[in-house]
């Protein structure tokens, strides 16, 4: 008689429900947005704009975004079977080298002034921005670190990484963490971590049902992890300047974290309420990356008008320190009610298409869906797709897309085979 065995088929990490964009919107973004109704804005800003009709229009746009991801998830632009890929070594190493050069050019003055770093760590100063300046396009190359993290995940998923690349990935993470501390730019570390993690999950398989179920519960502990990381960074960033107003850093960081998201939406609604210039239809927020900042080119009138409106609003009705306008209401400012509905529907469809390709393990999905996740998790603060920091990442991902070689399924590692 044949002995019975307890065999459980492996499950791909792409089957996790919280990777689905519709669930990210409905189970994470919408509840946070609704919680703003209970936020005490009087503690943070002089004028409160929530609730208002514009607030509920923002909620409608989030639901339209979720609907768009559902539609997009039904569109299959890729082949039916899983296609293996080989990202050339020269591409991965080229992105890594460009990232390291960018960081070296940017922060090399700190080598001669290490006391500045110690001052930031010790709380004597909040950052080094007054001593170290960005130098485009060299400092822009640091954004290639996100693309390298994705390239590494793809190469690792296909069994093609070595010690040098592993050390390179560790260096990119450490440099992003260093940047988030001394430059006060938490997003730099979040970008690299999110891009690498999501791309890596395209190849990961759970060997036991229990681990898959535990991973399904990750969103339950994710807010706590975010709170702990935020508290750690705020200790170096702002605590020294606010310790006299709070009994503990835990209360301070909680108030600060909730204020970042709630006040951003309040700012966006306030901009629309106090301004008479919208909709502008000039693309200054939809394509923000294409417009230079006013201090870089004062002759760019359209861009200056849009920024001038928001600057005046912050100075008269809000708090310049908490200056995010959310990623929702600036689109309304740019293209109006109908335009914003069409914008979020289209973006949702594109994200849904990327997710389907990601879940099937296709190169385009693995490359671009991580940035879609970044757009979703940062939407309540700012529009990631419109930011200038997004452009070099996309350029590098396009390079990977057109340089990668397809591989037959039968030549791939077992953990990188199969479609959902």
N, C-alpha and C positions, 0 to 999 in steps of 0.2 A: 504494500500500500504506500502511495506517495505521501510524504510528510507535508502537512499544511504549513505554509509560511505566511508571516505577517508582512505582506508587501504593500507598500503605499507608494503610488506614483508621485514623482516629483512635481511640484507646482512652481510655475514661473512667478517671479516677483512682480511682473507686469500685471498679474491678476489681482493685486491688492486694490481694494476698492478706493483707497484714498489717493491713488495715482490718477484716477479718472477726473478730468477737469470739471465735469458737471458737479461731482461730489465736492471738489475743492471749493467751488463757488457756493453751493447750497448748504454744505455742512460746516464750512469754516468762515468764508467771507461774509455771507449774509447774516449769520448770527452775530458776528462781531459788529457789523454795520447796524443791526437792530439795537444792540446794546448801547449805542451812542445816545439813544433816547433817555437813558437813565444816567448819563454822564453829567457831572456838575461842571459845566463850562465856566461858570462864574469864578471858579478857582484859578483858571488858566488864562482866559482871554476876556477883554472888556465887553464884547458883544456876542450874544448867542443867536445863532440862526437855525438851530435844530430844536424842535421840529418845524418844518415848513413845507409848502408844496414842492419846492426844489429837492428837499430831502427825499420825499417819496418818489420823485422822478429818478433820483439816484438809485433807489431800490429797484425801480422798474428796469433800469439799465442793467443792473446785476442779473436780474431774471432773464433779460433778453440775451445777455452773454451766456448764461447757462443753457438757454434754449439753442443758441448757435452752436455750442459745443456738442449738443445732442445731434443736431443736423449734420455737423461735420463728421461726427463719428460714424455716420452711415455711408460716407463717401470713401471708396477704396481706390486710391490712385496708384497703388503699388501692386506688384505681382502677388499671386495667391500664396506662393510658397516663400519660406524664409530664405533670405540670401545672405551668405556670409560676406564679410568685407575685410580687406587688409589695408589699414591706413599705413602708407609708406613711412619708413623710419625717418626719412629726411624731413617729412612734414612735421612729425611730432617733435623732433629735435630742433627744427627751425622755429616752431612756436615757443618752445621752451627757452631757446637762446634769446629770442626777441623779448620775451617776458623778463628774463634776468637782466638784459641790457637796459630795459626800461626802468626797472627798479634801481639799478646801479646809477643811472644818470639822475634819477629823481632824488634819491636819498643819500648820494655820496657825500654831501656836506656834513652829514651827521657823523661820518667816520672821524672827522676832525673835531667834532663837538659832541662827544658822547654824553656830556653832562645834560644836554637837552633831552636825551632819551630818559636819563635818570630822573629828570625833573617831571616828565610826564608820568612815569611810573610812580613816582613819589607823591604825585598830586600837586606839585608846585606850579605846573602849567597844564592847560587842557589839551594843547596840541603844539605842533611845530610849524604851523602854517605861516607864521610871521617870519620864520627863519629859512624855510625851504619852499621853493616855488616850483610849480609845474613847468615843464619845458616841452610843449607840443612840437613835433609829434612823438618825441621820445617817450614821454610819460604815458602817452596813449597806448603804447605797446604793452604796458602792464596788463591791459585787458585781454591780451592773448592768452593769459594764464587760464582763463575759463575755457577757452577752446582747447588748450593743451590738456586740461583735466578731462574733457570729453574724449579727445583723441586717445588719451591713456586708457580710459575705461573701455573703449572699443578694441584697442590692441590687447588689453588684458583679457577681455571677454573672448577673444579669438586666440589666446595663448601666445602672444608675441611681445611680451614686455621683459625687460632685463633689469639688472640692478641699477644701471645708470638712469633709466626712466623712473624707477621707483624713488630713487634719491631726488630726481627732478621734481616729481609730484610733491614729495615732502617739502622741498624748497619753496615751491609755489604756495603751498598752504601756509608755511611759516612766514613768508613775505607778505601774504595777504593779511595774516593775523597781525604782523608788525604794522602794516599800513592802517589797519582798523584801530590800532591803539594810538600811534603817534600822530596820525593824520585825522583822527576822529571820523573814520569812514567804515562803519560796521558792514556796510553793504559789500565792500570789497571781499571780505571773508565769506559772507553769505553766498555771494555769486559763485565762488569757486566750489564751496561745499555743496551747494544745490546742484550745480551743473554736473559735478563728478558723481554725486550720489544717484541722481535720477538716471544718468547714462549707465552707470554700473548696474542698476536694477534691471536694465533691459536684458542682462545676461545671467542674472542670479537666479538660482533655483533653490527652493526649500526642500530638504530631504525628508523632513518629518512634518506631519500635519500640525503638531503642537507649535512648532516654530512659526508656521504660517499663520496660525490663529493668533499667536502673540504679536506677530508683526502687524496683523490687522488692527490691533488695539493701539498701535503706536500714536495715533492722533490724540489718544487720551492723555498721554504723558508729554506730548510735544509742547503744549503751552507751558508746562512746568520747566522743561528744558530751555525754552525760549526765555523764560523769566530769569533763570539762573545765569544764562549766558549774558543777558542784558544787564543784570546786576553786576556781573564781573566787569563788563566794559564800562559801565557808568561809574564804577569805583575809581577808575583812572580818568574818566572823561569829565565828570561834573560834580562828583560827590564832595570834593574839597570846597566847592563854592556854595553848596547847599546844606552842608552838614549842620549848620546852626539853625536851620528851619525845620529839620526833621529829627525825630527821636532815633531812627535807625535807617540804614541804607536800604533795608528791605521795603519799608514803606515808601521811601523816596523813589526807588526804582520801579515799584508797582505804579505809582502815580505818574511817573515819567513815561513808562511804556504805554499805558492806556491813553495818556494825553497825546502822544505822537500820532496815534491813529484817529482818535476822535477829533482832535483839533484840525487835522488835515481836511476832513470832510467839512467841518465848520468853516474853515478858510475858503474852501472851494465854493460852498454855497454863498458865503459872504461876498466873494468876488463877483458872483453873478447878481447878487442883490444890490450891491453898491455901485456897480459899473453900468454905464449906458452904452458901451461900445460893442457889445456882443449881440449876435454872432459876428465875428470878424471875417470869417471865410478866407483867412490868409495863410492858414496852415501853420501858424507860429507855435501851436501846441501839438497838433497832430503829427507834424514833422519838425518837432523842436530841434532835433539833431542837425537839421539843414540850415538853421539860422544861427549866426554867431551871436554871442552875448553882447549886450549894448556896450560894455566896456571894451570889447574887442573890436567893434565896428560901429561907431556912433552914427554912421550914415545909414545904417539899416533901419529905416523908419518904422516899417511894419513890426519888426521884432521889438524895437524899443517901445512902441505904443503898448503892445501886449504886456511887456515886462513892467512898463511904467504904471499901468493900471494896477497890477498886483502889488508893486512896491508901495504905491499910495494907499492901497487897501490895508497892507500889513502895518503901515505906520499909523494909520488913523483908526482902524477898527479891530486890529488883531494884535499879535505878539510876534515881532520879527524873529525871535529866537525859534519859535515853532512855525516854520515857514513853508511846510509842505502844503500843496493845494489839492491833494488827492489826485488820483489818475482818472477820475470820472468827470468831475465838473469842469476841468479845463477843456475837455473835449466838447462839452456843451457850449462853453465860451467860444470855441473855435468854429463849430459847425451848426450850432443850434439844436433844437429838440429833435427834429426828424433826422438830421445828420448824425447826431450822437447815437440814436437808435440804430441807424444803418451801420455805423462804425462798429458798435459792440456786437451786432449780429454778425458782421463780416469777420471780425477778429475771433469771435467764438467759433465760427465755422472753420477757420484756418487752424485754430487750436485743436478742434475736434479731429480734423484730418491728420494733424501731426501726431495726436495721441493714438489714433488707429494704426498709423505706420509704426509708431514706437512699440505698441503692443505686439505687432506682428514681427518686430525685430528688424525692420528695414532701416537702411542707413539714414535716410532723410529724417525719419522719426526720431531715431536715437540721437542724431545731431541737434535737431532744433526743438524737440519737445522740452528739454531741460530749461531753455530760455522761456518757453511758454509758461512753465511752472513759476519761474521768476516773475513774469508779468502778473500772474494771478496772485501770488503771495504778497506782492508789493503794491497792488492796485489801489488799496485804500490810502496809500501814502503818496504815490506818484505813478506816472505812466512809464513803465520800463521800456516799452517798445518805442516810445518817442524820445528817450534819453540819448544823448550823444555817446554815453558809455556802451550802449548796445551795438553801435555800428561796427567798431573793430571786432567785436565777438562774432557778429554775423559774417563779416568779411572772411575771417579765419575759418569759420564753419563751412562757408562756400568753397574755400580752397580745399578743405578736407573732402567735401562731397565730390569734387571733380577730380581729385587725385587718387581716391581710394580704388582698389582693385576688387572686383567681385571674385568670390571663391565658391566652388561647388559645395553643396551641403555635406557630401560624404567626406570632404577633407577637413571639416571643422571639428573642434573639440566637442565632446558630447554635451557639455553644459551650454553651448551656444547654438544648438540645433533645435529645430521644431518651431512651429507657429502655434499661437493660441487658437 
